[in-house]
Amino acid sequence: MIELNNVNTKSFHNYSFNGRFDKVNLFFGQNGSGKTALSGWISALDSDHSRVFDTAYVEREVRNTETIRGSKIIVGKEQIDSVDKIAYCQKIISSLESDTSASTELKSAKSALAKIMSDEIATAKRNFQSNAIHQKANAQSNPIRALEQWKDEIHHYKDVKSKFSSFEDIDQAIRQMTVERDYLVPILQEYDQTKRKKFIDAMNTPVLEPESSVASNVAEWLSRGLILHNFQDDEEPELTTCLFCGNEIDPEKVKSYISDRIDNEYAKLIAAIGQFQKNLADSLIELSQLQVTGKVDEKIIDSAREQITNLQTVLTDKHHHTDQDLGLGEDVFSGILAVNDTIRQVRDEADAGLAQLRHEQDNIEKLAKRSIGLALQERQDVDAAVQQIGSVEKRLDEENRSLELTKDFLKKLNEKSSDLEGFLSLMNGTLKTVGMDFHLQFSATDTTSFEVVENESNESFQFHSLSEGEVRLVAFVKFYFGLFSEYKVDKETQSILRKIDPTIRAIILDDPITSVDSNNRYFMTSLINSFLDEFSKESVETFVFTHSLYDFHNIAYLVNGGVAHFRVTKDVHGESEITAIESDSMKNFSDDYHSTFIEVASFAMLGKQRLAEKVNYLYFGNQCRFLLETHARSNYNIENATNNALSQILDVYNVPKPAEPQVRRMLDTINSLSHGMSFNWDYTSGIPAKEIQQAARTLLWMLSNKDRQHVEAMARGLSGLMKSCESWRPVGVGV
């Protein structure tokens, strides 16, 4: 007998169950409670002697492929029902051989694509004024290849980079770039390093102004020199020797020379200042023109303009005070040098761009071909034409392949393998027993699959597409037969000879009924109950896990004794546990629903302060989904409360139009928080507690709006809920 000690997987943390299991054990738990973790733990206890039926088994053991004819189920080697297959294959061959629509459509689609390319070529010839452009070879028979060649032209020419669509466009671009380039002229170009140094020296060198007090002082000094040299008499001064330096001097000539020098230096300085002021004024105009082009950074231009203004101020000061040293440094030209460097750089780039454009203009055919590739690449009708050609070619290939396979199959109709005939008979017999409206037959296209056929006469022979529930049902039948080491039907006596695999000690059914429609739920339940009744008599323990309260009550009702019921739950801390359920409690279907209803209602009625303290609020998203799915399934036959069933939910619950967005938001919220999310992952979720509470309030309002008596019955002992439901009415919904 299996025991659970120190279970340590997912939401079970070193958990031990003290209760005892029976021959048949049923476990109920909502999504995320820990059922799958528990079933995995049990199967791992003795994996070599356990058999597990779950979603993974269905996906692994039964491969359902939808074809153009219906479902194809992979199970084994090819076996054919020759009578039905011959008739069907003949119909296929006749249909495929007489149908030429695909070939005609393919020819038309290719012609349409070739015409699009021809139109673009004609446009390019006209726009680029060139006749040296021709269509790619075999464009009519293989237009897609020609299209790829035109697209290759986009990157084929390394020396052509533009995307002009006409000769006029590139010519206009050259003219505009030439105009912009002409504005890219450095300012004050004549002021090279030598002149800049002379300017700085001139500003820093005092120059005496004629008739100024300084000049008078010099004249007085010279007069004193005459006295010093004894030239104060009336006689004409003669050359004499300076008492200080010993050189021969003519005092009057020296005096005249110094005076002339003062006049000459002053005049030159004033003239230079005037000329530079004019040059600076011109450079400001040039900067304004440069600014209009937008080719040079505004900050660099502003810096140069500010420096020119400062230089104008310096020149004015020097003009008024030529005898002063202004103490200028070399940085007085830094802004001007910076803008000139940028202008030269931008001008070089413009020159390169112009050279490239002129080169492309000289090679206009390359540019024209590139423009054709670009135009074809951007046209939506080209993509549509390519997709149409691909689609028709694929359909034609499939038809040809189907014709080939069908003809080949007709030759092998009598070459049957007996390996799967017995299984096919057992499978179809079981499907018929439970009342399914389809059966299986060997595939016409391969040797390892069955095709699903509706149970109708040969005249209306049709294939059938399996629903998810039907696939699961077929998978369970396959699982069932796999539990026997021997299973066959005596054709004479119709008796069944079977022997259970003696190596099996445990059988686990993990959510055997999941996303199935209501009809298949009945068939699946019938199969499971027959299976449990049969195996309860063997020395095998069976464990059944389900998230459906109804399945929990309906499964194993045929088994007389040896059945135990358990509930798997997860507390607010994310810890899972198992609780045994007494047989008397199984008579009440609403206990779990009612307790969940009270939990959700209490959460919905929490105030802001208490809601902020609720660290386990994600837990209630799953509880809300359980309430809605249980109510919708039992009353309106809605299996899953997802957005796929939104229109049904809005209809059966009479949801007013203004409330539809809020109900849709409620469904999004509760669905995103179900399917096993840990209840402690608040920090990883972007959904706040207020939004989950809003979803709960919307759900309770919707239920009370539809069935007030039901909510009142469920809310017994919970004061104020009905009044709260009224206050939770969505905006725009009348009283």
Summary of the structure (lengths in Angstrom):
residues: 735
radius of gyration: 49.1
end to end distance: 60.1
largest distance: 172.9
contacts: 2147
relative contact order: 0.13
helix: 58%
strand: 10%
